[in-house]
Each structure stands twice: as structure tokens, then as C-alpha cells.
Amino acid sequence: MAEQDIGESRHLSKSAQKKQEKQKAKEEQKKQTQERLQQERPEKEVTEDYSEGKYGNSPLNQSLFRTGEKWTEIRDLDLSKRNNLVLVRGRMHNSRMIGKKQCFLLLRHQQFSVQIILGQSDTVSQQMIKFASNLNKESLLDVTGVVTAAPQKVTGCTQEDVEISVLKIFCVSQAIARLPLQIEDAMRSGAELDEDGPKGKAAQETRLDNRIIDLRTPTNQAIFRVEAAICKLFRDTLTQKGFVEIHTPKIISAASEGGADVFKVSYFKGSAFLAQSPQLYKQMALCADFDKVFTIGAVFRAENSNTHRHLTEFVGMDLEMTFKEHYHEVVEEITDTFVQIFKGLSDTFSEEIATVHKQFHAEPFKFTEPSLVLTYPEGISMLREDGIEIGDEDDLSTVNEKRLGKLVREKYDTDFYVLDKYPLAVRPFYTMPSASEPVSTTMQSIFISSYLRLYSV
């Protein structure tokens, strides 16, 4: 019994010895870790944020003063401003950290973008870089820096030849961390959607519910500018031609064109209607010897149709004019107005059009000067030659209009054309019959290829 106790005691003492050695190793490791931390802590405490005051969140702007500093638009940044000190404002589109000492941000304003760089230096601290890297997407930033030539083209930016080396960066308005709509999803092209599938597509409902964010995409920015340009070119061209701009009522006492496609609204103790067309008012102006008038304004149609050719509300650009001898005087004036718009867009808004094409691909638009004018029988003949069965006095369906547009482009190398002398059988009662061809009228439609019917005269 005594021998057994001695054996067990020896066994326990070996185990205790091992535990003691293990405990001693742990304590030694802990001691070394503490010593290392003690050595590092003074360094961190001593490290000064030498960029303090050059970054951070800007206070609320209450218009207390003006600095007088000169601002530069992102669209104006190019190699001509190399080595210049600039102050720009834009939204943080995305960011990318390279290790702990360098951060790349893409700054966007409207449809223009530029890359900005923060690299640790004598003027840019780690704390400043960390601040920039933690900014949320779509935050509004003010950046001061030096314009430098990019070592290689920055393909993800519109200003691909230059970068900004940041000296100061302030957040004017911080966006929330999780946005309901990502800009990247809203600006995907058809090719990207084919590659990524439905997961990468922003739903239309989401885009409309968050329209403010959706409108920030470069494509939407460009579309609105092209739309504004069309109205301006229309107005400027007609003004130079001697037209007078008029403004017509939009709330009227009776339907302006008859039929059921009119919106009825309450008007104090009675009812009124939203104008379907400015037609009657334009004609009144001509009878009052204005000779040439035009108007740009809202048009309302209660058309319960789910097609891209029917809208319940749109901006109409209308003109009306008298002619001296022949209705082709009007046709020539209208087609030339369109040609001037096309040329103005091509000359002045090519960047915006290219931006739209990046997301929504389309073939280059073609037109001739003077514009192509075909008669209705010529159009019917082209369709028949293509194998389409259609009568001489049959109206053109949407499908046949699109097909004719493609045939015209192939044969005449133009997307813009006029179809003249519609048959009397398919036009309203008020259409003027042709004196030389009793079955025809003096009515035309103006088309943009296979896209849409622009105008009816």
C-alpha cells in the first residue's frame, strides 16, 4: 500500500512539473507581448496627425461668409490644367484602398468623373487617408489638390488623362451607409445586364421610388440635357425664321379635339378639361395675321394604352404657319427645322449623346439635307416589294411603319423622311383632299426611321 502511494506521488509530481513548465512558457510569452505593446504604444501616442484641419466633416453651411476661392468644374479638368491647384466638388462614386498608405476615390459630378488620390506623405497623414477611405458612396465632397497627368488612361472616368493629388478633403454631406439604390446598378448597359443577369438590374419601381438617386446617373444627366437642347434649338431655329412663340391655355372649358381621350377636372363649382392640343389656338393666331407661330408646352391625352407610342402627358413642340402657294412650303419649313435640331445636337451635344449610347446602344442617326420626301404610294410599293401584302388605301400599322423605316434606311441611307399624300380613306374628315389626285390628301407624316412618327401635317 505504501509503495503504491509513493508511485502515484511520483506520477503526480511529473504532471505538476509539466503544468508548471507550460504555465511558465505562457507567462513568458505574455511578458514579451506586453513589452512589445509597451514599445508600440508610445510611438502611437507620439505620432502626430499633421494633416489635422485639412480633412473632416464640414460644418453646416449657413451662408455666414464667402471665401472667394475659385471653383473648378470636373468637366473642365484636362492636361491644360496640369500642375494647377484646383478646388472641386463632387460625389464619391467609389473608393479603393491600396494597403494602408494609399487610397483612390472616383469623384463624380453630373455626367463627368475624375480619379483622386491620397498617398501618405509629409502633407497627407494616415488618419486623413483613413477618413477618406471610410466615406460612404454618394457623399458630397470638397477636394483641394493638384492636377497631375495620369500615368495611363483612367478608363473608368470621363477625365481619363488626369488625376488629382489631394491636399485637402472635406465631406459636405455624408450619405447613409446603405443606399436603397446603387448608382452602378442604375447605370448598367444592356451588355452588362446580359453578362450579370437579372441580379444586376435595378428594378423600375426601385428607381422611381428613389428618383433623386436615379437621376444622378451620367445617362440621365445627359438625357435631360439633350432634351433641354432640343427645346432650345427648336425655339432658336423658329425664332430666326420669323416665328412668334405663343403660350396657350392648358385648362379649357371644352374638349379641344372631341372624343373620350380627355381629362375632366373639377374647376371651382364646375368642371374643366386639360388641353389635348394647342391646335385651335395656333389657328386663331394665324387668322389674327401672326403668319408663323410656335409653342412648347404640356399636352394631356386620356389614352389608356400601354405602348411606348402613347403617353397621357408629354411636352409638345408645335408650329403653325400660313403658306402663299403650296403646302410644301410648310413641309420644307418643318423638315428644315428638324435638320437644324439634328445638326445642333451633333455639333454641340455629342458628348451627352455618347454618354447615352454607352448605356443604351443605338446605330448612328442619319439624315439628309434637304430631307427625303416619299409619296404614300411609293412607300406602299416598297413594302410590297419586301413581300408585305397591303392595299393602296390601307393605313400603315405600327409594324409596317417600322418595316418601312428600315427599308428607307437601306435604300436612301437616312433615318429621317416624310411620307406625303396619305389616302383620303384613312385620314380624318377635316384633311384637305388633293386637287390633282382625288383619292389622296395634302397630309403628310414625318418619321424617324423605325422609331416613331414625329409629326403629322
JOKANOR-V70480 format. One record per residue. RES is the residue in one letter. PSI is psi as a letter, one per 30 degrees, with the letter a starting at -180 (* if undefined). OMEGA is omega in degrees with one decimal (NA if undefined). BURIAL is I if it has 9 or more other ideal C-beta (glycine too) atoms within 8 Angstrom, else O. Layout:
res=RES psi=PSI omega=OMEGA burial=BURIAL
res=RES psi=PSI omega=OMEGA burial=BURIAL
//
This chain:
res=M psi=e omega=179.8 burial=O
res=A psi=e omega=178.7 burial=O
res=E psi=e omega=179.0 burial=O
res=Q psi=e omega=-179.6 burial=O
res=D psi=e omega=-179.8 burial=O
res=I psi=e omega=178.5 burial=O
res=G psi=e omega=179.4 burial=O
res=E psi=e omega=-178.4 burial=O
res=S psi=e omega=177.8 burial=O
res=R psi=e omega=179.6 burial=O
res=H psi=e omega=-179.8 burial=O
res=L psi=e omega=-177.8 burial=O
res=S psi=e omega=174.8 burial=O
res=K psi=e omega=179.7 burial=O
res=S psi=e omega=179.3 burial=O
res=A psi=e omega=179.2 burial=O
res=Q psi=e omega=178.5 burial=O
res=K psi=e omega=178.2 burial=O
res=K psi=e omega=-179.1 burial=O
res=Q psi=e omega=178.8 burial=O
res=E psi=e omega=179.4 burial=O
res=K psi=e omega=179.8 burial=O
res=Q psi=e omega=179.7 burial=O
res=K psi=e omega=178.6 burial=O
res=A psi=e omega=178.7 burial=O
res=K psi=e omega=-179.2 burial=O
res=E psi=e omega=179.1 burial=O
res=E psi=e omega=178.3 burial=O
res=Q psi=e omega=179.1 burial=O
res=K psi=e omega=179.9 burial=O
res=K psi=e omega=179.6 burial=O
res=Q psi=e omega=178.2 burial=O
res=T psi=e omega=179.2 burial=O
res=Q psi=e omega=178.8 burial=O
res=E psi=e omega=178.8 burial=O
res=R psi=e omega=178.3 burial=O
res=L psi=e omega=178.7 burial=O
res=Q psi=e omega=179.4 burial=O
res=Q psi=e omega=-178.0 burial=O
res=E psi=e omega=-174.2 burial=O
res=R psi=e omega=178.6 burial=O
res=P psi=e omega=179.1 burial=O
res=E psi=e omega=-178.5 burial=O
res=K psi=e omega=-178.6 burial=O
res=E psi=e omega=-177.9 burial=O
res=V psi=f omega=-177.9 burial=O
res=T psi=k omega=-176.6 burial=O
res=E psi=k omega=174.8 burial=O
res=D psi=i omega=-175.7 burial=O
res=Y psi=f omega=175.9 burial=O
res=S psi=g omega=-179.0 burial=I
res=E psi=k omega=-177.5 burial=O
res=G psi=f omega=179.5 burial=O
res=K psi=g omega=178.4 burial=I
res=Y psi=l omega=178.1 burial=I
res=G psi=a omega=178.2 burial=O
res=N psi=k omega=179.5 burial=O
res=S psi=k omega=175.5 burial=O
res=P psi=l omega=178.9 burial=O
res=L psi=k omega=179.7 burial=O
res=N psi=j omega=179.4 burial=O
res=Q psi=g omega=177.1 burial=O
res=S psi=h omega=-179.9 burial=O
res=L psi=f omega=-178.1 burial=O
res=F psi=l omega=174.3 burial=O
res=R psi=k omega=-175.8 burial=O
res=T psi=f omega=-176.8 burial=O
res=G psi=g omega=179.2 burial=O
res=E psi=l omega=-179.9 burial=O
res=K psi=k omega=178.8 burial=O
res=W psi=k omega=177.3 burial=O
res=T psi=k omega=176.7 burial=I
res=E psi=k omega=-179.8 burial=I
res=I psi=e omega=-178.5 burial=I
res=R psi=f omega=-176.6 burial=I
res=D psi=f omega=-178.7 burial=O
res=L psi=j omega=176.6 burial=I
res=D psi=a omega=-175.6 burial=O
res=L psi=f omega=178.1 burial=O
res=S psi=f omega=179.5 burial=O
res=K psi=g omega=179.5 burial=I
res=R psi=k omega=-179.0 burial=I
res=N psi=g omega=176.7 burial=O
res=N psi=k omega=172.5 burial=O
res=L psi=k omega=-175.8 burial=O
res=V psi=l omega=174.6 burial=I
res=L psi=j omega=-176.7 burial=I
res=V psi=l omega=175.2 burial=I
res=R psi=k omega=179.4 burial=I
res=G psi=l omega=179.1 burial=I
res=R psi=k omega=178.8 burial=I
res=M psi=j omega=-176.8 burial=I
res=H psi=e omega=173.5 burial=I
res=N psi=l omega=-179.3 burial=O
res=S psi=l omega=-178.8 burial=I
res=R psi=k omega=178.1 burial=O
res=M psi=k omega=172.2 burial=I
res=I psi=j omega=-175.0 burial=O
res=G psi=b omega=178.8 burial=O
res=K psi=f omega=-170.3 burial=O
res=K psi=g omega=-179.3 burial=O
res=Q psi=k omega=-178.9 burial=I
res=C psi=k omega=177.3 burial=I
res=F psi=k omega=176.1 burial=I
res=L psi=k omega=173.1 burial=I
res=L psi=j omega=-178.0 burial=I
res=L psi=k omega=-174.4 burial=I
res=R psi=k omega=171.0 burial=I
res=H psi=k omega=-175.0 burial=I
res=Q psi=b omega=-179.0 burial=O
res=Q psi=g omega=-176.6 burial=I
res=F psi=k omega=-177.4 burial=I
res=S psi=l omega=179.7 burial=I
res=V psi=l omega=177.7 burial=I
res=Q psi=k omega=175.2 burial=I
res=I psi=k omega=-172.7 burial=I
res=I psi=k omega=171.3 burial=I
res=L psi=j omega=177.4 burial=I
res=G psi=k omega=-177.4 burial=I
res=Q psi=k omega=-177.6 burial=I
res=S psi=a omega=179.0 burial=O
res=D psi=f omega=-178.5 burial=O
res=T psi=f omega=-178.7 burial=O
res=V psi=j omega=-177.4 burial=I
res=S psi=l omega=175.9 burial=I
res=Q psi=e omega=179.8 burial=O
res=Q psi=e omega=178.9 burial=I
res=M psi=e omega=178.2 burial=I
res=I psi=e omega=179.4 burial=I
res=K psi=e omega=177.9 burial=O
res=F psi=e omega=-178.2 burial=I
res=A psi=e omega=-177.0 burial=I
res=S psi=f omega=-178.8 burial=I
res=N psi=g omega=178.8 burial=O
res=L psi=k omega=-179.8 burial=I
res=N psi=l omega=175.4 burial=I
res=K psi=k omega=178.9 burial=I
res=E psi=g omega=172.7 burial=I
res=S psi=k omega=-178.6 burial=I
res=L psi=k omega=-172.8 burial=I
res=L psi=k omega=167.5 burial=I
res=D psi=k omega=-174.8 burial=I
res=V psi=k omega=172.6 burial=I
res=T psi=k omega=-178.8 burial=I
res=G psi=a omega=-178.6 burial=I
res=V psi=k omega=178.5 burial=I
res=V psi=k omega=178.4 burial=I
res=T psi=l omega=176.8 burial=I
res=A psi=k omega=178.5 burial=O
res=A psi=k omega=179.6 burial=I
res=P psi=f omega=171.8 burial=O
res=Q psi=l omega=-174.7 burial=O
res=K psi=k omega=178.4 burial=O
res=V psi=j omega=-170.3 burial=I
res=T psi=f omega=-179.1 burial=O
res=G psi=g omega=-178.0 burial=O
res=C psi=l omega=174.4 burial=I
res=T psi=e omega=178.2 burial=I
res=Q psi=i omega=-168.4 burial=I
res=E psi=f omega=-177.4 burial=I
res=D psi=f omega=-173.9 burial=I
res=V psi=l omega=172.9 burial=I
res=E psi=l omega=174.6 burial=I
res=I psi=k omega=172.8 burial=I
res=S psi=j omega=-168.1 burial=I
res=V psi=k omega=172.1 burial=I
res=L psi=e omega=177.4 burial=I
res=K psi=k omega=176.7 burial=I
res=I psi=k omega=-179.2 burial=I
res=F psi=k omega=178.3 burial=I
res=C psi=j omega=-179.6 burial=I
res=V psi=e omega=-179.3 burial=I
res=S psi=j omega=-177.5 burial=O
res=Q psi=k omega=176.8 burial=O
res=A psi=l omega=177.0 burial=I
res=I psi=l omega=-174.8 burial=O
res=A psi=e omega=-177.4 burial=O
res=R psi=j omega=-179.6 burial=O
res=L psi=k omega=179.0 burial=I
res=P psi=f omega=179.5 burial=O
res=L psi=k omega=177.5 burial=I
res=Q psi=k omega=-179.5 burial=O
res=I psi=e omega=-179.1 burial=I
res=E psi=e omega=179.4 burial=O
res=D psi=e omega=-177.3 burial=I
res=A psi=f omega=-176.3 burial=I
res=M psi=g omega=179.0 burial=I
res=R psi=k omega=177.8 burial=I
res=S psi=l omega=177.9 burial=I
res=G psi=e omega=179.8 burial=O
res=A psi=e omega=179.1 burial=O
res=E psi=e omega=178.6 burial=I
res=L psi=e omega=176.7 burial=I
res=D psi=e omega=-178.2 burial=O
res=E psi=e omega=-175.5 burial=O
res=D psi=f omega=-177.8 burial=I
res=G psi=a omega=-175.2 burial=O
res=P psi=f omega=-179.1 burial=O
res=K psi=e omega=-177.1 burial=O
res=G psi=g omega=-175.7 burial=I
res=K psi=k omega=175.1 burial=I
res=A psi=k omega=-178.5 burial=I
res=A psi=k omega=-178.8 burial=O
res=Q psi=e omega=179.5 burial=O
res=E psi=e omega=178.3 burial=O
res=T psi=e omega=-179.3 burial=I
res=R psi=e omega=-179.5 burial=I
res=L psi=e omega=178.0 burial=O
res=D psi=f omega=179.7 burial=O
res=N psi=h omega=-171.5 burial=I
res=R psi=e omega=-179.9 burial=O
res=I psi=e omega=178.7 burial=O
res=I psi=e omega=-178.4 burial=I
res=D psi=e omega=-178.4 burial=I
res=L psi=f omega=179.0 burial=I
res=R psi=f omega=-178.1 burial=I
res=T psi=k omega=179.1 burial=I
res=P psi=e omega=-179.1 burial=I
res=T psi=e omega=179.0 burial=I
res=N psi=e omega=175.9 burial=I
res=Q psi=e omega=-179.3 burial=I
res=A psi=e omega=-179.2 burial=I
res=I psi=e omega=-179.3 burial=I
res=F psi=e omega=178.7 burial=I
res=R psi=e omega=175.3 burial=I
res=V psi=e omega=178.2 burial=I
res=E psi=e omega=178.2 burial=O
res=A psi=e omega=180.0 burial=O
res=A psi=e omega=179.0 burial=I
res=I psi=e omega=179.3 burial=I
res=C psi=e omega=-179.4 burial=I
res=K psi=e omega=-179.9 burial=O
res=L psi=e omega=176.3 burial=I
res=F psi=e omega=-178.7 burial=I
res=R psi=e omega=-177.0 burial=I
res=D psi=e omega=-178.4 burial=O
res=T psi=e omega=-178.1 burial=I
res=L psi=e omega=176.8 burial=I
res=T psi=e omega=177.9 burial=I
res=Q psi=f omega=179.4 burial=O
res=K psi=g omega=177.6 burial=I
res=G psi=g omega=177.1 burial=O
res=F psi=l omega=176.5 burial=I
res=V psi=k omega=177.6 burial=O
res=E psi=k omega=177.4 burial=I
res=I psi=l omega=178.7 burial=I
res=H psi=k omega=-172.7 burial=O
res=T psi=l omega=-179.2 burial=I
res=P psi=k omega=176.8 burial=O
res=K psi=f omega=172.9 burial=I
res=I psi=j omega=-172.8 burial=I
res=I psi=l omega=-172.7 burial=I
res=S psi=f omega=-179.8 burial=O
res=A psi=l omega=178.6 burial=O
res=A psi=k omega=-174.1 burial=I
res=S psi=f omega=-179.0 burial=I
res=E psi=g omega=-179.9 burial=I
res=G psi=a omega=178.9 burial=O
res=G psi=a omega=-175.9 burial=O
res=A psi=f omega=-174.3 burial=O
res=D psi=h omega=-178.7 burial=O
res=V psi=k omega=178.0 burial=I
res=F psi=k omega=177.4 burial=O
res=K psi=k omega=-178.5 burial=O
res=V psi=l omega=176.9 burial=I
res=S psi=k omega=-178.3 burial=O
res=Y psi=j omega=-174.5 burial=O
res=F psi=c omega=-178.3 burial=O
res=K psi=f omega=-179.2 burial=O
res=G psi=a omega=-179.7 burial=O
res=S psi=l omega=176.1 burial=O
res=A psi=l omega=-177.1 burial=I
res=F psi=k omega=174.3 burial=I
res=L psi=k omega=-172.9 burial=I
res=A psi=k omega=177.3 burial=I
res=Q psi=f omega=-175.8 burial=I
res=S psi=l omega=173.4 burial=I
res=P psi=g omega=-170.8 burial=I
res=Q psi=e omega=-175.6 burial=I
res=L psi=e omega=-178.8 burial=O
res=Y psi=e omega=175.9 burial=I
res=K psi=e omega=-179.9 burial=I
res=Q psi=e omega=174.9 burial=I
res=M psi=e omega=-179.9 burial=O
res=A psi=e omega=178.3 burial=I
res=L psi=e omega=178.3 burial=I
res=C psi=f omega=176.5 burial=O
res=A psi=g omega=175.2 burial=O
res=D psi=g omega=172.3 burial=O
res=F psi=f omega=177.3 burial=I
res=D psi=e omega=-178.5 burial=O
res=K psi=k omega=179.4 burial=I
res=V psi=l omega=172.6 burial=I
res=F psi=l omega=178.2 burial=I
res=T psi=k omega=174.9 burial=I
res=I psi=j omega=-177.5 burial=I
res=G psi=l omega=-177.5 burial=I
res=A psi=k omega=175.9 burial=O
res=V psi=k omega=-176.8 burial=I
res=F psi=k omega=178.7 burial=I
res=R psi=k omega=179.3 burial=I
res=A psi=i omega=-178.7 burial=I
res=E psi=j omega=-177.2 burial=O
res=N psi=i omega=-177.0 burial=O
res=S psi=k omega=-178.5 burial=O
res=N psi=i omega=176.7 burial=O
res=T psi=l omega=179.3 burial=O
res=H psi=f omega=178.7 burial=O
res=R psi=g omega=179.7 burial=O
res=H psi=k omega=177.7 burial=I
res=L psi=k omega=178.0 burial=O
res=T psi=f omega=176.6 burial=O
res=E psi=k omega=177.0 burial=O
res=F psi=l omega=177.0 burial=O
res=V psi=j omega=180.0 burial=O
res=G psi=k omega=173.6 burial=I
res=M psi=j omega=-173.2 burial=I
res=D psi=k omega=170.9 burial=I
res=L psi=l omega=178.7 burial=I
res=E psi=k omega=179.7 burial=I
res=M psi=l omega=173.2 burial=I
res=T psi=l omega=173.4 burial=O
res=F psi=l omega=-174.1 burial=O
res=K psi=e omega=-172.6 burial=O
res=E psi=e omega=-170.6 burial=O
res=H psi=k omega=-178.2 burial=O
res=Y psi=f omega=176.8 burial=I
res=H psi=f omega=172.8 burial=O
res=E psi=e omega=179.2 burial=I
res=V psi=e omega=-179.7 burial=I
res=V psi=e omega=-179.2 burial=I
res=E psi=e omega=179.7 burial=I
res=E psi=e omega=-178.7 burial=I
res=I psi=e omega=-177.8 burial=I
res=T psi=e omega=177.6 burial=I
res=D psi=e omega=177.0 burial=I
res=T psi=e omega=177.7 burial=I
res=F psi=e omega=-179.7 burial=I
res=V psi=e omega=178.6 burial=I
res=Q psi=e omega=176.1 burial=I
res=I psi=e omega=179.5 burial=I
res=F psi=e omega=-178.8 burial=I
res=K psi=e omega=179.0 burial=O
res=G psi=e omega=178.1 burial=I
res=L psi=e omega=-179.0 burial=I
res=S psi=e omega=-175.9 burial=I
res=D psi=e omega=-168.9 burial=O
res=T psi=f omega=-173.7 burial=O
res=F psi=h omega=-179.9 burial=I
res=S psi=e omega=179.7 burial=I
res=E psi=e omega=-179.7 burial=O
res=E psi=e omega=179.6 burial=I
res=I psi=e omega=178.0 burial=I
res=A psi=e omega=178.2 burial=O
res=T psi=e omega=178.7 burial=I
res=V psi=e omega=-177.5 burial=I
res=H psi=f omega=177.6 burial=I
res=K psi=e omega=-179.9 burial=O
res=Q psi=e omega=-178.8 burial=I
res=F psi=j omega=-175.4 burial=O
res=H psi=k omega=175.4 burial=O
res=A psi=l omega=176.8 burial=O
res=E psi=k omega=177.9 burial=O
res=P psi=k omega=-177.6 burial=O
res=F psi=k omega=-178.0 burial=I
res=K psi=k omega=176.0 burial=I
res=F psi=l omega=179.3 burial=I
res=T psi=l omega=176.7 burial=I
res=E psi=j omega=2.6 burial=O
res=P psi=l omega=-175.1 burial=O
res=S psi=l omega=178.1 burial=I
res=L psi=k omega=176.2 burial=I
res=V psi=j omega=176.4 burial=I
res=L psi=k omega=173.0 burial=I
res=T psi=l omega=179.4 burial=I
res=Y psi=e omega=177.3 burial=I
res=P psi=e omega=178.0 burial=O
res=E psi=e omega=177.6 burial=O
res=G psi=e omega=178.1 burial=I
res=I psi=e omega=179.9 burial=I
res=S psi=e omega=179.0 burial=O
res=M psi=e omega=178.9 burial=I
res=L psi=e omega=179.1 burial=I
res=R psi=e omega=177.9 burial=I
res=E psi=f omega=178.5 burial=O
res=D psi=g omega=176.0 burial=O
res=G psi=g omega=-179.6 burial=O
res=I psi=k omega=178.2 burial=O
res=E psi=k omega=-178.5 burial=O
res=I psi=k omega=-179.6 burial=O
res=G psi=l omega=-178.4 burial=O
res=D psi=e omega=-175.7 burial=O
res=E psi=g omega=175.0 burial=O
res=D psi=k omega=176.2 burial=O
res=D psi=l omega=179.0 burial=O
res=L psi=k omega=173.0 burial=O
res=S psi=l omega=177.8 burial=O
res=T psi=e omega=179.5 burial=O
res=V psi=e omega=-178.7 burial=O
res=N psi=e omega=175.5 burial=I
res=E psi=e omega=179.8 burial=I
res=K psi=e omega=-179.4 burial=I
res=R psi=e omega=178.7 burial=I
res=L psi=e omega=177.9 burial=I
res=G psi=e omega=178.9 burial=I
res=K psi=e omega=178.6 burial=I
res=L psi=e omega=178.7 burial=I
res=V psi=e omega=-179.6 burial=I
res=R psi=e omega=-179.6 burial=I
res=E psi=e omega=-174.2 burial=O
res=K psi=e omega=-173.1 burial=O
res=Y psi=f omega=178.1 burial=O
res=D psi=h omega=177.3 burial=O
res=T psi=k omega=175.1 burial=I
res=D psi=f omega=-174.2 burial=I
res=F psi=k omega=-178.1 burial=I
res=Y psi=l omega=179.7 burial=I
res=V psi=k omega=173.6 burial=I
res=L psi=j omega=-171.4 burial=I
res=D psi=l omega=173.2 burial=I
res=K psi=h omega=174.6 burial=I
res=Y psi=k omega=178.8 burial=I
res=P psi=k omega=-178.4 burial=I
res=L psi=f omega=-174.8 burial=I
res=A psi=f omega=-175.7 burial=O
res=V psi=g omega=-178.4 burial=O
res=R psi=l omega=180.0 burial=I
res=P psi=l omega=-174.4 burial=O
res=F psi=f omega=-175.0 burial=O
res=Y psi=g omega=-179.6 burial=O
res=T psi=k omega=-178.7 burial=I
res=M psi=k omega=176.0 burial=O
res=P psi=l omega=177.3 burial=I
res=S psi=k omega=-179.1 burial=I
res=A psi=f omega=-177.7 burial=O
res=S psi=f omega=-179.8 burial=O
res=E psi=j omega=-172.2 burial=O
res=P psi=f omega=-178.5 burial=O
res=V psi=f omega=-177.3 burial=O
res=S psi=l omega=177.9 burial=I
res=T psi=l omega=174.3 burial=I
res=T psi=g omega=-177.4 burial=I
res=M psi=k omega=178.1 burial=I
res=Q psi=l omega=168.3 burial=I
res=S psi=k omega=179.5 burial=I
res=I psi=k omega=-172.4 burial=I
res=F psi=k omega=163.2 burial=I
res=I psi=j omega=176.0 burial=I
res=S psi=b omega=-176.2 burial=I
res=S psi=g omega=-173.8 burial=O
res=Y psi=e omega=-174.8 burial=O
res=L psi=l omega=172.6 burial=O
res=R psi=k omega=-173.9 burial=I
res=L psi=e omega=-166.6 burial=O
res=Y psi=k omega=172.2 burial=O
res=S psi=k omega=-176.9 burial=O
res=V psi=* omega=NA burial=I
//
